[in-house]
Structures are given as structure tokens and as C-alpha cells.
Amino acid sequence: MNFNPETDRYTLTDVRSAILEQTNVFNKNDLIPVPCNPDALVMGYALKLGGQVFPLTRMIKPDDLLDNSKNTIVYEQDEKLKMHLLNMFSTGNSVDKAGEHLKSIMCCLPEIDASNLSYDNLFRVIIMQFIDAQNFDVRAIKKSCVHIVNKDMKIIPFETMNIFYRDDKVEYLNQLRTEIPV
């Protein structure tokens, strides 16, 4: 392998910039940090209708999505909208659930027949930073909002999968735990 972690790393900013350079569908306001872990996770949504793609994320003001004092998502005026947006923009949505929430949000736009919308009409871009030994960040892992259930039914942060839990790494991790005094 010829990967040099100091010179060959592709950051979230690099990926976001490359997407913006390669397509005219999204602009810089369409790919936004995910509130639960803005340093490691970026997303954007678009609606596919009649052979065209319409970015959805730009229609929501970032200030409505982010409350920087709490680093969370807030929707204070409309509880129903709050739940639909939270559910639609969740990274943990199944295909069916995302389609349902899309219909609910689009129901009131006059030019859109929301009853015919499905997940096939939704285009979601998620950019997630991978963590390895060279860029290990405990703070980012503690803020992780994407998890994997491993074969032992343990929930682990996505960011730690490759570094601690893939293949024979679990055995090595357990060995290290026995060597470190508690």
C-alpha cells in the first residue's frame, strides 16, 4: 500500500469541494455539517423530479437547523415540521422512512404532487470522515452519531470500526486491555 497519511489524506473539506467542482446541482449551502458531529459529518438532500434535481438543503436556513449554543437541531415554531425534518435529515433513516418523511414535508408545496413521491425521488449525499491511527480524535468519537451493530450485538461508533473492530483487531484490542492497568 502506498498511502501516506500526511500527504494523501482526503478531508471532508476536500470531498465537499470536489463535489461542488464536479456538479452544478449543489452549491456550498447545500452540503451542510450534521449538527451531532459537524467536524466529521456533512450531508445534503435533493429532490429528483421529471429528470431534474432540486437541492432541498438550501431551502432550510442553517440557523433553523443549527443552534450553535447547544450544537443541536432546533425547530421552535412548528412541532410537526420539527419532527419531519429531524426524521428526514437523520442519517439513520431507512429507505421507506425517508420517503414517508419526504412526502410529509413536500405536501404543502403547490407545484409538487407529494402523494407520488417515494424514496426514489430523494437523493442523499453523506460525507463522513474516517478515523485512523494518524487522525484519531477522541472528541469526534464521543460525538459520533452514526453507529454499527457488530456481530456480538454491541453498538460501536462508526468511526472506530476500521481501527478497532475489523478483522483481527478485536483480538488485539482485547490483548491491549489486559496489558493496561485499570
C-alpha positions in Angstrom: 0.0 0.0 0.0 1.4 3.4 -0.9 -0.9 5.7 1.2 0.9 8.4 3.0 -1.4 9.7 5.7 0.4 13.1 5.8 0.1 13.9 2.1 -2.6 11.6 0.7 -5.5 12.2 3.1 -8.8 13.5 1.6 -10.6 15.6 4.2 -14.3 16.4 4.5 -13.5 19.8 3.0 -11.7 18.2 0.1 -14.6 15.9 -0.7 -17.1 18.7 -0.3 -15.1 21.0 -2.7 -14.7 18.2 -5.2 -18.5 17.6 -5.3 -19.0 21.3 -5.8 -16.5 21.4 -8.6 -17.9 18.3 -10.4 -21.6 19.2 -10.4 -23.8 22.2 -10.8 -26.6 20.5 -8.8 -25.3 21.5 -5.4 -23.8 24.8 -4.1 -21.9 25.5 -0.9 -25.2 26.0 1.1 -26.4 22.5 0.1 -23.8 20.4 1.8 -24.1 21.2 5.5 -22.5 19.9 8.7 -24.7 17.5 10.6 -25.4 19.0 14.0 -24.5 16.0 16.1 -20.9 15.9 14.8 -20.2 18.9 12.4 -16.5 18.3 12.3 -16.9 14.7 10.9 -20.2 14.6 9.0 -21.7 16.6 6.2 -24.9 15.9 4.3 -27.1 17.3 1.5 -30.5 16.3 0.2 -32.1 16.8 -3.3 -35.4 16.0 -4.8 -35.5 14.2 -8.2 -38.5 15.2 -10.3 -39.1 14.9 -14.0 -35.4 14.3 -14.9 -34.3 17.3 -12.8 -32.6 17.5 -9.4 -33.7 20.2 -6.9 -31.5 20.7 -3.8 -33.6 20.6 -0.6 -31.0 21.5 1.9 -30.6 25.1 0.7 -34.3 25.7 1.3 -33.7 25.4 5.0 -31.7 28.2 6.6 -28.7 26.9 8.5 -29.8 28.9 11.5 -33.0 27.0 11.6 -31.1 23.7 11.6 -28.3 24.6 14.0 -28.4 26.2 17.4 -24.7 26.8 17.9 -25.1 27.3 21.6 -26.3 23.8 22.1 -24.9 22.2 18.9 -28.2 20.6 18.2 -31.1 20.8 15.8 -33.9 23.2 16.8 -37.4 24.0 15.4 -39.3 26.0 17.9 -42.3 27.2 15.9 -43.7 24.1 14.4 -43.5 20.8 16.3 -44.8 18.7 13.3 -42.2 20.3 11.0 -39.6 19.8 13.6 -40.2 16.0 13.7 -40.4 15.6 10.0 -37.2 17.5 9.4 -35.4 15.7 12.2 -36.6 12.4 10.8 -35.9 13.2 7.2 -32.4 14.6 7.8 -31.4 11.7 10.1 -28.5 9.6 8.9 -30.2 6.6 10.4 -33.3 6.6 8.2 -34.3 3.5 6.3 -35.3 3.9 2.6 -39.0 3.6 3.5 -38.9 6.1 6.4 -37.1 8.7 4.4 -39.7 8.5 1.6 -42.5 8.9 4.1 -40.9 12.0 5.7 -40.2 13.5 2.2 -44.0 13.2 1.4 -44.9 14.9 4.7 -42.6 17.8 4.2 -43.5 18.3 0.5 -47.2 18.1 1.0 -47.8 21.8 1.1 -45.8 22.9 -2.0 -48.3 23.8 -4.7 -46.2 22.5 -7.7 -45.4 19.2 -6.1 -47.7 16.2 -6.0 -46.4 14.7 -2.7 -48.6 11.7 -2.9 -46.5 10.3 -5.8 -43.1 10.9 -4.0 -41.1 8.0 -2.8 -37.5 7.3 -1.8 -36.7 7.1 -5.5 -37.3 10.9 -5.6 -34.8 11.6 -2.8 -31.1 11.9 -3.4 -29.0 12.0 -0.3 -25.2 12.7 0.0 -23.5 11.9 3.2 -19.8 12.6 3.6 -18.2 11.1 6.7 -14.7 11.4 8.0 -12.9 8.1 8.6 -10.7 7.9 11.6 -7.4 6.1 11.6 -4.3 6.0 13.9 -2.9 9.2 12.3 -6.0 11.3 12.8 -7.6 9.6 15.9 -9.8 12.1 17.6 -11.5 11.1 20.9 -13.7 14.2 20.9 -15.1 13.2 17.5 -15.7 9.7 18.5 -17.6 10.8 21.7 -19.8 12.9 19.4 -20.4 10.1 17.0 -24.0 9.9 15.8 -23.5 7.0 13.3 -23.1 3.6 14.8 -22.7 0.0 13.7 -24.1 -3.1 15.5 -21.4 -5.7 15.3 -21.9 -9.4 15.2 -21.8 -9.6 19.0 -24.8 -7.1 19.0 -22.6 -4.4 20.5 -23.2 -0.8 19.3 -19.9 0.8 18.3 -19.2 4.3 16.8 -18.8 4.0 13.0 -15.5 6.0 13.2 -13.9 3.2 15.3 -14.9 0.3 13.1 -11.8 0.0 11.0 -9.3 1.0 13.6 -10.5 -1.3 16.5 -13.1 -3.8 15.3 -12.4 -5.0 11.8 -11.0 -8.5 11.2 -8.4 -9.5 13.9 -8.3 -6.1 15.5 -10.8 -7.1 18.2 -8.4 -9.8 19.5 -5.5 -7.2 19.5 -7.8 -4.7 21.3 -8.7 -7.3 24.0 -5.0 -8.1 24.4 -4.1 -4.4 24.9 -6.9 -4.1 27.5 -5.3 -6.9 29.6 -1.9 -5.1 29.4 -3.2 -1.7 30.6 -3.7 -1.4 34.4 -7.0 0.0 35.5 
